[in-house]
Amino acid sequence: MERKQLVIYLVCEPETPELARAAVEAGADVIELGFPFSDPLADGPVIQRASERALARGMRTPQCLECLAATRALVGDAPIVPMTYAALLEAYGWDRFAADAASHGATSLIVSDVPAGQRPELRRVHLVAPTSTDERIRLAASTTDGWLYLVTLTGTTGARAELSSALAGLAERVRPVAEGVPLYAGFGISTPQQAAAAAGLVDGVIVGSRAVQVAEEGPGALADYVATLRAALD
């Protein structure tokens, strides 16, 4: 059986490279690196607070790229995927951002508010949600970079008491048209039990809000938490 992939989301801050190293050493396969934005549509309160704190500490796009490079230096070959919004790329320059992200160690990108079909020249991981049409899912699956991000629920990110019941139906719709593209599920996955349940339906899980919360307690706490997720997936 192929190893289920574990993606850990962290917001770019000065401590993030060390946190990312701790997560990878504890069993994370991919680091998703949030570039903070003042008006993050998809992010719930935990990630919003972390983004506001990062911005207050001066984490703008150039500083986030330095954070990306420092993270790359500590995590070996582990994929790092910056997650950001169109407004940041608009301000920085789309081509320039893609080139600089790659040169600083990014494996791919997620631009959460640019749907598949727009900006096709920008190679990135696409998101699909329970509200996505079959046509949108087909387009996203055929043009995504490496894997497809299944948003398990409508609304914002954040830890939930139980796994979204919409994931099973979404995975069932996407699987036939994705033609071998790995499916990773995110939004609302926070406990080892939820991670294991999601992994029964998809190829990987993405943990954001809870990882950001635990990361505030330092690398040791994050490593312990990631290890519990890894054990549940294995």
MOFENBEL-V778017 format. One record per backbone hydrogen bond with DSSP energy under -1.0 kcal/mol. CO is the residue of the C=O (numbers start at 0). NH is the residue of the N-H. Records with the same first field share a line. If there is no record, write none. Layout:
# MOFENBEL-V778017
CO: NH + NH
This chain:
# MOFENBEL-V778017
4: 204
5: 28 + 29
6: 206
7: 31
9: 33
12: 15
14: 18
15: 19
16: 20
17: 21
18: 22
19: 23
20: 24
21: 25
22: 27
23: 26
29: 7
30: 80
31: 9
32: 82
33: 11
41: 156
43: 47
44: 48
45: 49
46: 50
47: 51
48: 52
49: 53
50: 54
51: 55
52: 56
53: 58
54: 57
57: 59
59: 63
60: 64
61: 65
62: 66
63: 67
64: 68
65: 69
66: 70
67: 71
68: 72
70: 73 + 74
74: 77
78: 30
79: 106
80: 32
81: 109
82: 34
83: 111
84: 88
85: 89
86: 90
87: 91
88: 92
92: 96
93: 97
94: 98
95: 99
96: 100
97: 101
98: 102
99: 103
100: 105
101: 104
108: 124
109: 83
110: 113
114: 117
118: 121
123: 144
125: 148
127: 150
128: 131
132: 136
133: 137
134: 138
135: 139
136: 140
137: 141
138: 142
139: 143
147: 183
148: 127
149: 185
163: 166
165: 169
166: 170
167: 171
168: 172
169: 173
170: 174
173: 177
177: 180
181: 147
182: 202 + 203
183: 149
184: 205
185: 151
190: 194
191: 195
192: 196
193: 197
194: 198
197: 200 + 201
202: 4
203: 184
204: 6
206: 8
207: 211
208: 212
209: 213
210: 214
213: 216
214: 217
217: 221
218: 222
219: 223
220: 224
221: 225
222: 226
223: 227
224: 228
225: 229
226: 230
227: 231
228: 232
229: 233
